[in-house]
Amino acid sequence: MGLFSKIKSMFQKKEETVEEEIIETEVEEESSDEEEVVVKKEKKVEKKKEEPKNNNVKVYEKGLTKSRQGFVSKLAELTNRYKKVTDEYFDELEEILIMADIGVNTVMEFIDRLRDRVRDEKLDDPEMLKEIIVDELFIIYVNDSVLTSKLTFNENGPTAILFVGVNGVGKTTTIGKIGYQLKNDGKKVLLVAADTFRAGATAQLKEWSEKIDVGFYGKEEGADPASVVYDGLQMAKNENYDVVLIDTAGRLQNKVNLMKELEKMNKVIDGQIEGGATETLLVIDATTGQNGISQAKAFKEITNITGIVLTKLDGTAKGGIVLAIKETVGIPVKYIGLGEAKEDLQVFDIEKYIYGLFKDMM
């Protein structure tokens, strides 16, 4: 059994278990007295409320619909058209993968590896290649490394997390959504508006703080970003905040100024919190495709990026960008946006991603 078969089997068993539990509860209710029925119905409602948090595979399935219908349907159609694996088959496969925004270099290496497996294992049936293709794409992302999408928290005082990214990628909205999740996890959260250059950025973040009912600190437009961070951290320490989420400017067109600005912020954080910022998350709009990868390369040159947040992944058919970013810049994806709602920003899980993308292919 290949890697994908194991992943698919695992998630399908979870879905079957949930269905069985609901059926069993309903049967028990029929034979219970009225008082017990009320208790069991309440338990069932609680269970349904917990389900999206514990088993969010359905969110991945729904959010990756466009990619699955575009990219995966082309792979399935390619398999149906060829009776044997030929050079023409590989040429078309290569084109499909590139069009899915997996990236030219990644695709070329992938095709070479696939050709080697076909030769070594004497495979000539395209049907047999389907699972191998998915398994190899999974391997590309993992690449013998231990990956974690969990945020690192500071044990010595408040945790400071910087958010970077060009204007228009959904950075402020992402901060709001992550703040909402952390608050639900029992953290006391403060949003700090250190993007003082973009008109309306401070007001937008303040609006998010009110929407999710967390703390906020900001100054007037044009204020020194480092001074905003300093005063925000002072407030966090004085009022015992657990996590400080810091918005920053996205002026990538002037790399030198942006680098100096981020360096100054990091010095302030280092001086205020032992261990400094535990995370610097780069926010990228998935619908921009290869331009998003260029942004990742550029930001990696000017600051230490610890993770990627891919927004609007549900709005593109090129879901392969997840694989391309990890392969190109070597930075793990920590969150993906699979919808507009606060709950649709998901902690990235490679197994759920692979399952949500390829579930209809096998």
Summary of the structure (lengths in Angstrom):
residues: 362
radius of gyration: 23.3
end to end distance: 12.7
largest distance: 72.4
contacts: 1212
relative contact order: 0.16
helix: 60%
strand: 11%
